[in-house]
Amino acid sequence: MAGGIWLWGAYLLLVPFTLGNGANGHSNGRECASQVFYGAGESGRKRGYADLEGERCAAERDVADSVALLLVPLPFAVIGLFHYTAGTLALQTAHHASEMTRLAESDESGDRN
């Protein structure tokens, strides 16, 4: 779940998009660059996304919303990581206990002979 939300948030930040579609399905909208790769340093001075792409592009995909979308699944990721770690630790502990039991049984059978 967290991975899917992170992929969607990254898509919103990294992929260029088009504003609006025509009434009959033909695209007549304005092309907007991605919010990460919009060429802020090409003109020699740093300019913001809204300055270069326009207020309409900036309003369509707000950076704050996209970053918030990346933070929403954080609790799910932490819970998933905890479950993965606990499961792996339980498996390793069970494997260790079975090996210790096997070694103890082989020592006992070796003492009898």
N, C-alpha and C positions, 0 to 999 in steps of 0.2 A: 504494500500500500504506500509506504513512504517513498519507495523508489519510483513508483508511477507519478506521484505528485511532484517529486523532484525533477523528473524528466519533463513534465508539463511546464513547470516553472522555468527550467532551462530553455525550453522551446520558446516560451514567451520572451525571454531576454535575448536569445541568440539569433532568431530567425527573422529576416525582413518580412514585412506584411504590406497589404494593400488596404487602403481605406475605402469602404463602401463599394457596393455593386450597383449596376444599373437596374432599372425596373424589370427588364426582360432577361436578366441573367448575364448580360455583357458587362465585363469589368471596365468601368470608366473612372475608377478611383485613383487616388494618388498613391504612389509607391513610397513607403517609409522604410528607412534602414533599421537594422536591429539596434536595440538600445545599448548593446555592448560594443559593436563594431560600426560606429557611425562616422568615423573620420574626424574626431574632434581636434586633432593636431595638424591637419593638412594645411590650414591657412596660416600657420606660423604661430598662432595664439590659441589658447584653449577656449573653446566655446561649448556651451551646453547643448544637449540634445534638442531642446525646444528651440534654441536659436538657429540651429542648422536644419532641422527637419520640419519645424513649425509646431505651433501650439496644438493643432489638431492631431498630429501624430503622437505628440507627447501625452495628450489626454487619452488617446485610445488605449495605449498600453503604459500605464503608470508604473515606474520602476518600484515604487514603494509597495504596490500591490504584488508585483512579481517576487520581490524579496520576501514579503510576508508569506507568500505561497510556498517559498522554500523553507520557511521556519515552522509552518504548521505541522508538517509530519515529523518534526524532531522528537516529540515524545514517543511516537510509534517506532522510530528507529532505535531509540534508547531501550524501549521494552523488547524489541526484537533482538537487539544485541545481547541483552541480559538473558533472554531465553536461549539463544544460541550458545552463549558461554556456559550457562547452567547445564544444558543438555550435553555439551561436549565434556564438561567436567564430570558429570555423572557417568558417561560412557567410559571415560578413562579410569575413573575410580573402580567401576565394576570390572573392567579388564585387569586392573592391578590386583584386585581382591581375588579374582579367579586364578591368576598366575601364582599368587602367594599360596592359595589353597592347593594348587597342583604341585608346587614345589614342596610344601609341607607333607603332602601325601607320598611324594616320591622319596623324601628323606625317611619317612617312617617305613616304607617298604624296603628301603636299602638297609636300614638298621636290623630288620628281621632276618635278612639273609646272611 
